[in-house]
Amino acid sequence: MAKRDVQEVNAGSMADIAFLLLIFFLVTTTMDTDTGLATLLPPPVEEEPEDTPPVKERNVFTVLINSQNQLLVEGKPMEVSELTEAAKEFIVNPNDDENLPEKNVKEVEFFGPVEVSKGIISLQNDRDTEYQTYLLVQNELQRAYNELRSDLSKRKFGKEYNELEDEEKKAIRQIYPRKISEAEPKNIGGN
């Protein structure tokens, strides 16, 4: 018997086919992208003024997140779900409590003279805090400002804050400026 020769497969077009498949998958595949917080960073400080007055303790609302993702607000444990209301109480200081922030009278367009809080929210987390917890806390603090602005907008202008004209939004932001100071993470620890 004669041995049959095995025919070779023509592999000349294999590279073309592989290239076309690669292009196909690149075009049809979607990539997941991580999203972060949409936050505007403050402009760089040229020089630190030497005569900066110290901030009074009553004007600072301290929020700490430890390595076990637990909140410590003003030295007391708190659930994330309670943070928005506590922050709103601090910002507004409706009863002029001497333990809550002081107020300045400021002339604001559309409102006239208004008492504006000197309060600053200080947020600090542990290096081991989960990112999700940090985002939840950030969200609750931002919600406090959003709700205060929205309530004032409805009372004064009869519409939602995001429906206002730019000048009206600016006036409301002067009454409720977003003052959240984020300190560099450190080792706070946990219980």
N, C-alpha and C positions, 0 to 999 in steps of 0.2 A: 504494500500500500504506500501510496505517496503521501507525504506529509503536506497538509495544507498550510499555506502561509496565512497568518493572522493579519488581517488588515488593520492598519493603524487609523485611529480616529483623528480627523483633521482638527487640531486644536488652535488653529490660526485665528478663528473668530471668538474663541473663549474669552480673551482679554476684552474684546469689544462688548460682549454680553455682560461680563462682570462690571465693566465701567457703566453700562446703561442701568444695571440693577442698583449700583451704588448711587447714581444720580437720582433714580426713582425714589429710593428710600430717603435720601437727603431732602428731596422736595416734599414728600408726603408726610414725613415725621414731624411732630410738634415737640418742642423742647419745653420742659417745665422750667420756669424761672422763679427764683426766690424773690419775694417782695418784702420790703421793709416798711418802716414808718415814713410817711411823707412829712418830713419836718424841715422847716427852714432853719438853717444854722445862723446864729448871730454873726454879724460882721466881725472881722478880727479887730482886737483892741490895739490901738497904736501904742498908747502908754497908759499905765494904770495911774489914775489920779492918786496923789499921796494923801489927800485929805478926805478920803471916802469915809463917811460916818458908819459906824458899826450898825448892823441890822439888829433891832431889838428882838429878843427871843419870842415875844408874843406875836411878832409879825412873820414867824416861820412855822410852817406846817410840815413836820418831818415825817416822811414815809420811808421806811426801811423794808427791804425784802431780804430775808436770810437765805442760807444755802438749802434749807428745807422748803423754800418757797412760801414761807409764812410772812404775813405782814405785821409790822410793828408801827403803829401810827401814834405819834405823840407819846411814845413810850408804852403804849398799850396794844395787846394783840387785837387784830381786827380781821374780819372776813373781807375778801375783795368786793363782794356784793354790797357791803356797807360803805365802801370808800367814797362813792360819788356823793352821797348825802352828807357825809362828814366834811368833804372838801367844799361843798356848797355852803354849809354852815360856817366854815372858816372864812371863805371868801366874802360872804355877805355880812357876817356879824350883825344880824338883825336887831339884837337887843343891846348893842354896844357893850358887850361883855369885856371886862378889863383883861381877860386871858386870851381874847381873840384879837385880830389885827386892828391897828389904829386906822383912821380914815383921814384923807385930805379932801378939802372942798376944792373942786375943779370945775371950771367953766367948760361945758360941753355943748357943742352945736345941737340944736333941736331939743335939748333938755334944760339948758340954763345951768345954774350952780348945782353940782351933784357931789355927794360924798363918795369917794373912790377909795377902796381898800389898799393899804400898803402891804397886804399879805403876799408872801412868796411860798410856793410849795416846793419843798426840797425832797427830791427823790434819789435814793441811793440803794444799790443792790449789791449782793455778795457776788464774788466771781463765779460761784457755783450755782447761781440762780438760773433756773430754766428760762430760756428765751420766751416761751409761751406765757409764763407767769409775768415776766417783765412787760410783755405786750398787753396783757390783761390789765395790769395796774396802770400803764400809760393810757390805755383806752378809757378806763374809769375816770382818771383825772381830766382827760380831755372832754369826756362826757359832761362833767360838772360844769366846765366853762360853756360848752355848747348849750346845755339846758338853761343856764342862767341867761345867756344871750338870747336864746329863743323865747324864753318867758318875757323878757324885757321888750323884745321886738313885737310880740303879740300885744302886750299892754300899750305900748306907745304908738305903734304903726298899724296894728291890726293884721299883721301877716308874719310868716315865718322869716327867720333871720336870713336864710339863703335866698329869699325873694326880694330883699331890700336893695335899694340903690347903693352904690359904693360909698357915698357920703354918709348915709344912714348906718351902714355897717361900720364905718370908721368911728362914728359917734358911739356906737354900742361897744366897740372894742376899747374905746377910751375908758368906759365905765367898768368893763370887765376885761382888762388886759390879761392875756395868758402869761402867767408868771410861774413857770415850772423850771426849777433849777435842777439839772441832773449832774450829780457828782460822779466822779470816776469810781468804778466798782472796786470794792476792797473786800477783805475777808471779815465779814460780819459774824459768820458762824451760825449756829442754830442750837436749839435746845435738845 
